[in-house]
Amino acid sequence: MASTYPEWIFDGSPIDDPFGYGERAVTFLRRLKHPNSNAPKNGFQLYDWQERIIRRIYGPRHPDGRRIVETVFWMIPRGNRKTSLAAALALLHTIGPEKVPAGQVIFAASDREQAGLGFKEAANIVRMDKRLVAATRIYDAHNSAKKIVYKAEGVELQAISSDGAAQHGKTPAFVLVDEIHVWKGRDLWEALKSGMVKTSGTLMVIATTAGRGSENIGFEQYDYARRVASGEIVNPAYLPIIFEAANDNDWQDEALWHRVNPGLQHGFPNLNALRTAAKEAEHRPADRAAFRQFNLNIWQAHSRDPLFDMATYDAGEMPLDLAELEELPCFLGVDLSRSGDLTAVVAAWRHDDGRITVHPWFFVPGDDLKGRAERDGVPYEQWRDADLINVIDGPVIAPEEIEKHIRELCARFNVQEITFDPYDARMIMQHLHDDGLPAVEMRQGPLTMGPAIADLERIVNGRALRHGEHPILRHHFDSVVVSRGDSGLPRMHKGRKTDRIDGAVAAAMAVSRASMNDNRKSFLDMDPDELDRLMAEAA
């Protein structure tokens, strides 16, 4: 992929401004005042790189004067004064030359506190100028709606948060979407997007740092922005401004820090503080991941203590034709749901060259699917519509549904084993066994699942796993948090209560069985004395 770095900000190339609107915006911002400014009379400090961004947003126009840019995706590391510039842009549309009579200007964030940060910045800028104080009214009482009203033309700047349902009546002229990487649900996002199509000339600025995981709105926008920036997608109305390091860059290289933190040349963020943070992160993996995310803007895996190298996992993606796998030895791992949770069935096929191909089937209760999506932070409804997940009517998944599916798989594929945690699976296992189907136990304790997880880790990180890029399976792999006991064997955990790793657990069960060969027995085939000896050696 071509570079996504915004070289145009620094190369001095011309920026179209046929009507002078870019110059007008820059002039307005420079006339503002900021309480923390070091400039004479507290003048708002607009640095060269920031000025180029402003000119690029507001200068280029259609022949009829309409702004070409309608959406800005601006991803920049912490400490580069993103909030100050975003607040100034909001005021440009509230009291400045971009205002629309009776227009709505919105600060939108994941929660009230975060939304209040940008609002407070804008209010403090207004309070620095007596003329602006006289022309506006600021509503910022504790626990009340936060608004700035430009009295002469009825323009309102308002801070809002996650109650998306209450925002469907809005017709915003300008929306600042703050830190989209932490947004959980889609209601607020969809309400704002639908409101912006009601009128022409609207502008959305998404200002964020890098996030974690791929099943969220933030990653959707980040992925789209990268494709526009690289030239893969041509969309003049979408302006990507992405300051990020690459995964394989030397994260301790100070030249890299300067490249992705354009404010460093002006003293922000603090260089000595970055050096201290980097030094501490040398021997602390969690701190190193945080440094890469927040200071180098590298989008991270969902898990903070990952078991898998997700870049290596992604490299195993290839188009799958399940019909081509029907004659290969097939091993099923089944992770049954409890109390209305997800159920995962994962098949692993063993190839002659040692590679393993996996494919999952997921099941979820249909009751309150939208609420479940909000709680888990994943798009169950989209997955349902894309036939990626099976939605079962009711509040729980009936065991008969899973048993029926397993029988269908056994009828189609060369199934050698169907591996279950016997907890809650006795009835299904007995039914299958009675009909001659190869149901076997794999208890979820560390002495059994530990070696199975180690097998999966070895296969994934050894680039021997193939898959069809199933987004739910990837999300479950990405959500695994690992710990290792005294034996050194890995254990899978969820990083958060709402995370889902069922697909990864089922994959470990299936892949471990599929990876058996004549030279290396699976732990399920060892006698107890041999298993005890190996565990003692590992300890």
N, C-alpha and C positions, 0 to 999 in steps of 0.2 A: 504494500500500500504506500502511496506517495505521502510525503511529510504533511502533517496536519498543523505544523507550527505556524503562527501568524506572522510570517516574515514581513508582510506589508506594513506592520506597525512600526518597523524600524528602518525600512529601506528607503524612505523618502520618496516613494513613488507617488504620482499625483492621485488625488482623490476627487472625483467629480463633485462639483457643487454649483450646478447651473443656475440655481435660484438664490444662492447665498444662505440657504437654511443651515448648512453646517457651520458657517462662520457665525451666524446669528446665535446658534446654540452655545458655541464656545464663548462668545461675548457675554451671554447671560450668566453662564456658570462662573466666569471670572469675576462677575460683579457681586456674587454672593459672598458671605462671610462665614467662617467656621470657628467655633470656640477654641479649637486646638491648633489653629493655623499659626505658623511662624512667619507668614508673610506680613508686610506692612498693613496695618489696620485690620488684621485678621482676615485678609482676603483669601477666598477659597483657592487652594493650591491645585491647579490643574497641570499635571506634568506632561511632558511631550508625548509619551506613549498613551496617556489617557486622552489627550487632545485628539490624537489620531483616531482613537476608537470613536469618539464623539462625532468627528467629521465623517467617518465611514458610515455611521448609523444615519445621520440626518442630512448629509450632503447629497448623495445620489438620488435622483428623482425621475419619475416617468415624465414624458412631455407635458402632461396636464398638471404637474406639480405634486402628484402623490408620491409619498416616500416609497422607495423600492423595498427597503428592509422592513419586514413585519415581525420577525422573531429574531432575537439575539440569544445565543447560547454562550455564556461567558463563564468559563471554568478557570479559576485561578487559585493558587495556594493561599492559605490563611496569612493574614498580616499584610496584604497588599492593598488595604484600604478600599476593599470592594464595597463595604457598607456605605462609606461616605459618598462615593461616586454614585451608587444606586440611589441614595437619598436625594442627591442633587438632580439626578435625572427625573425623579418623581416630581420634584418642585418645578422642573422645566415644563412639565405637563400640567401643573397645578396653578402656578402663578406666572409662568414664563411664556415665551412666544409659541410654544407647542400646545398651550391649553385650548380646550374646546368648551364653549359655554355649556354650563350644567354637566360637564363631563365628570366621569368617575375615574379616579386614579387609585390603584389598589396595591398595597403591600401584602403579599400572600406568603404565609409560612406554615410549617407543619404544626406549630403550636402558638399559643398567645404570646408567650415570652419571646420567642424568636421573631414573630411579627412586630413586636414592640420595639425591638432593637433598631430596625430601620426607621420606624416611625419616630422614635426618640431622636435619632440623628437628624431627620428632616425638621422636626420641631425646634431643635436647638439651632439649626441654621436660620430658621425664620426669626427666632428670638434675638439673633445678633444684629438685626436691622430694624430700627424703629418704624420705618416705612412699611416693612412687611408685617410687623406686628399690628399696625393700624389697619392694614388691608385684609387681614385674615382673622379667623377665630380658631383657637386651638382647644380641642376637647381631649383631655388626657387624664381625667380623674381616675383614681385607682379603681380597678374592676369595672370600668365602664368602656364603652366603645371609644376607640382612639380615632379622632378625625381632625383634619385641618381643612377649613372651609375658606375659599377665596370669595369674599362677600360680594364683590362687584358683579361676578358672573356665575355664582352658584357652583363653582367647581369644588369637588370634595376629594380629599386624599384620605383613605381609610385603611387601617390595618385589620386584616382578617386572618383566621387560621382554619382549622380542620373541619369546621362545620359546613361542608360543601352544599348540603341540601338547602341551607338558608341563602345561598349565593346565586341561585338560578335566575333571580329576577334582575341581576345586574347587567349593565351594558358598559363595560369598562373601555376607556380610551387608551389607558396605559396600565399594564400589570407588571409589577416586579415580583417574580417568583424566586423566593429566597431559599437557598440550600435545599434544592429539590432532591438531593441524594438521601435525605432522611424522611421524605414524605412517605406515609404508609399506604393510605387508600387512594382511590381515584376520584372520589366525589368532587372534591374541591377543584382538582385539575380539570375535570370534564365540565364543571359548571363555568369556570372561567373561560375555557376554550370556546364553549358554545356561545357565551356572551359576547365574545370578541368578534364573531362573524355578523353581529347585528348591524354594525356600522362600518364604514370605511375609515382608513387611516389609523387603525389601532396598532399598538406596539406592545409586544411582550418581551421583557428582558428576563432571562433565566440566569441568575447569578449564583454560582455554587462552587464548592470545592469538590474534589473527587469523593466517590462513595465506595460502597462495598456491595458485591453480589450483582447478579444480572436480572433478577426477577423483580424489578421495580421501575417506577416512572423515570427516575433519574437516569438509570442506565439506558432506557429506551431513547431518551433525548440525547444522552452522551454518544450512544452508538450512531444515531442519525447525524449528529453534528460532525463526528469524525468522518463519516462517509461523504458529507458535503465538503468538508475541509480538504479531503483527499482528492476530490474531483469525481468520485464514484457516482455521486448524485449531483445533478445540476439544479440548484434552487436559489436564484438570486434573492428571493425574499427571506431566506434563512441565513443569518450571519453567524458562523461559528468562530469563537475566539477562545482557543484552547491552549493554555499554558500547562504542559505536562511533560514529565520525563518518560522515557521508555523503560519497560521492565528490565531490560538488560543494560541500562546505563549504570555507571558507577555512582551509587547514591551518596558517596562521601566526597565526590568531586565538587569543589566550590564553584568552578566555572559552570557546572550544571545548575547549581543553586541559582546563580545569577541569570541564567538563561530562562528558567521557568518562574522566577520571582522578579518581575521587572521593576518592582519598587526598591530592590536592594541597593541599586545605584544611588537612591535618594535617602537611604537610611531606614527603610522599612521593608520587610520585617527586620528585627535586630540581628545582625550577622553573628555577633558573639553568642547570642542566645541559640542560634541555629547550630553553631559549633559545639556548644555544650550539649544540646539535645542529640546531635549526631554521635558525640563521644559516648554518651550514656547508652545509645542504641546499639553500639558495637556488639555488646554481649547480652542484649535483651531482645529476643526476637519480636515480642509484642510491641516494644517501643520502636523497633526498626520498621515494623509494618505501619505504625502510626506516623512516623516521620515520612515515610514514602507517600502515604496517603495525603496528609495535611500540608506537608511542606514541599513535596515534589509533585503532588497532584496525580499520583499513579492510582488508577482505579484498582481496588483490592478485591481479593476473594472474599466471599461472604463470611467465612470462618476466620477468626483471629488466630486460631491455632490449627491450621489446616493439616489434614492427613495426606492430601493429594496435591501434587503440582497441577493446578487446573490448566495451565498452558500445555502440559504434557497430555492431560486428559483430552483437551480439545484437539490435539494433533491426531488423535485416534478416530476422528470423525470421518465417515465415508458413507456414500449412499448404500442403504441396505435393501436387499430383496429377500424377504423372509422365505420365499419359495426356494431359493438357492441353499437354504440352511436345513431343509427338511430331513435330509439323510444323515446329517452330522450328529454325533452324540450330544444330547441336550440335557442340561441340568437346571432344574427350577428351584429358586429360592423364594419362599413365601413369608412375608412379614404381615401378619394379620392385624387388623385394627382393634383398638380397645376404646370403649366409650365414645363411639362416633368418630374415631380418628381415620386416617388414611390406611388403605391396604395396598401393598405393593407385591406384585408377582414379577420376578425378573428371570429371564431365561439366559443361560450362558451356553454357547456352543463351542466345542473344542475342535480346533483345526489341526491338521497333521503337523504343521510347522510350529505348534505350540501357542499360536495366538488364540485369543478368546474373543468371541463376539457376544455382545449383550444387547438385549432389548427388553424394555419394561412394559407392564400394563398396570395402570393405577386405578383405584376405585375410591370414591368419596361419597358420603351421604348427601342427598340432595336437599334436605331441609336447611333453610337459611344459608344457601350457598354464597350469597352476596356478603352476609355477615361473617361467614367463615373466611372469605377472601380478605375482608378488612382485618380480621384478627390475625391471620397468618401472614398478611402482607404479600400475597401472591394472587395472580389473576385466574382463579378457578373458572370463572365464567368464560373467559377467553379460551382457556385450555379445553373446556367442554365444547365450545363452538368449533374448535379446531380438531376435535376428535382425539385429543391427547389424553383425556381422562374419562373414565366411565362414572357417570353420576347415577347413583342408586337411590330410588325413591325411599323417603323415610329418614329418621334421625340416626339410624345405624345401618351397617352393612350386614345383611343376612348371610350367614356362612354358606348357605346353599348357592348364593350367587358366585362366590369364589370357587366352590367345589365344581360348579358347572363349567366355569371358565377353565379350570385346571384340566378337567376331562377333555374339553375341546382342544387344548394344547397337546395333551397326550395322544389324541387321535390324529393330530396333524404332524407332530414332530417325533423324533426318535428319542423320547424322554427316558433317561437312564435312572434318574432319581428326582424326587420331589421333596425338598428339604424344608422342614418346619421347626419352629420353636414349639415344643409340645404344649406349652401353656396356651389354653384356649383353642387348641387345634386337635384335641383328641378325637372329637366326633368326625371331623373331616378326614383325618388320617385313617381312622378305622374303616370308614366307608370306602376310601380308595384302596386300602389294603385288602378288604374283602373282595374287591373286584380285580385283584392281582396287579394293581398299580403300585409303583415302587416308592411309597411314602417312607421317609426316614426322619429321625429326630436330630436336631442340632440345637442343644440348649444354649441359652443366651449368656451363660456364665463365662468368666474370663478364660477358663481352661479350654473351652471349646470355641468360643467366638474370637478369642485373641489370635490363635493361629489362622483362623479363617480371614480375619481382617488383615493380618500380615500378608496372607496370600494375595488379597485384593490390592493392597498397597504395592506389593512387588510387581504385580501384573500391570497396574496403571503406570507407575513411575518407571517401569522397565519398557514402556511403549509396546506392550503386547496386547493391549485392550483395543478392540474395535467397537464402534457404536454408531448409531444413526443420528447423533446430535439431538436426542430427545430432550427438550428444555426442562421437563420436570425432573428427569433423572439427573441432569447436570446440576440443577438447583439443589437436589438432595446431597449430591457429592460435595458441592460447594459449601454446604451448611454443616458439614461434619467437623466437630472439634475433637481433637485427639488428646488422650492422656496415656501415659505408659507406667505400669506398675513396676515393682521390683524385678519382675521377670523380663522387662523390656518389651513385652508384647503390647500392642496398641489396643486401646478401647475407644469406641465411638461414643460421642456425646452430642447433645444438642447445645448450641451456644446460648439459645434463648428458649423459653418455654414454648413459644409459638413456632419455632423452627421445625422443619420436617426432614428426617433423614431415613425414612422407611425404605426408599429405593436403594440407598447405599447399603443398608443392613441386608436387604434381600439379595443385592448383588454380591456382597461378601459371601453369603451362604452358597449361592450358585457358582460363583467363580472359583471358590475354594475347591468345590467338588469337581468342577470341570478341569482344574489344573492338575489333577492326578496324572501320574505316569509311572512307568515300571521302575524308574530309578528313584522316585521320591514318593513315599506313601503319604496319603492324607492322614491327618491326626485321627479321623474317624475309623481308620483301618488299623490303628496301632493297638496293641494290647496295653492294659493299664500300666504295667511295669515299665514298658518302653516309653510311654507318655510321661510318667513320673520322672524317668531318668532325663529326658530332654528338657523338661521344665526345670529340673534342678541345675542342669548345665547352663540354661539361660539365665537363671538367677545368679 
